[in-house]
């Protein structure tokens, strides 16, 4: 991509992400409140990921498990997933089923500037 194309793409990413953040903010507020009412701890789970050119950034998701839940792995090293996973909070089941825990990624684009 040429320089001006990258700038235009970046501006579009920022504008669309900010629009999504404003549009979905009532849903974000509701989900945060439901998580706080369901269990103790923060509503958001924070994780460092590696982005473009190896640059680390912070990824935010709505928390679906109890705070300090153990990291359980299958014998082959893959992540343990089960419908009756005792680490998952009640609201977390809904968030996982409808993949609402990932909706926070819309505010990550403007935050990485």
N, C-alpha and C positions, 0 to 999 in steps of 0.2 A: 504494500500500500504506500502511496505517496504521502508526504507530510500533511498536505491539506485534507486528504481523505481520512487520515487517522484523527485529525482534529475534529472534523465533522462527525465521525463515528463516535468519538469520545463525548462530544457535546450532546449528541442524540442519546447516548447511554445515560448521561447525567439527567437530562430533561425527562426522559421516560421513567427513570428510576424515581425521581422526585415526584412525578405525577402519580406513580403507583403507590409511593409512600403516603401521599396525602389521601388518595382514594381508599386505600386499605387501612388507614390509621384507626377507624372505629373497630374493625375486625382485630387488629393488633391489640388494642386496648382490652377488648372483650376476652381474647385468648389469654392475655397476661393475667387478667383478673381471675379467670377460671383456674389457671395453673396455681396462682398464689392461694386461692381458696382450697385447692385440692391437696397441696403439700407445702411443706416449709422450703424455703430457699428461693433463689432468683427465678424469674420466669424465663430468662434466656440462658442458653448454653453457649459458651464462648469457646472457640477452638482456633488455633493458628494453622493456616494452610499455606501451601506454597503456590504462588501465582506466576504470572508471566515473568520470564527472565529469572526465575528462582527467587523472586522477591516475596517474602512472607507477608500475609495479611490476616486479619482476624475475621473469622466467619461466625455469624450469629444464627442460632436456631432456637425455636421455642423448646423448652426443656420437656422431655417426655418421660424421663426416669427420675427416681428419687435421687437426691443429692448424695454423692459419694457411693453410688451403686457400683458393685464390683464389675470389672470387665471380664465377662465370661466368654470363653472361646470354645469352639468345637475341637475335637481331636486333630482335625486337619488344619487348624489355625484360623479358620473363618469365624466371623462374628456369630455368636449364638442368637438365634431369633426363634421365638415361639409365641403362639397366640396367648399362652397363659404365663408369659414371662413375669415373675413376681417383682422385677425391678421397675416395671412401667406403672406410672400413676394412672388413675382413672381417665383423666382428661387426655393423658398421653396416648391412650389407645385410640381415641378419636382423631388426634393430631396425626398419628401414624397411618391410620386407615385412609384418611383423606389427604395425606401428605401436606398438611397445613404447617407442620413444623419448619418446612423449608421456605415459607413465604417471606421470611425475614431477609432473604438474600437481596431483595429489591433495594434495601437501603445500603447495601455494601458497596455498590458502584459509586455513589457520590462520596462515600466515606473514604475511599482509597485514593483520593486526589492528593 
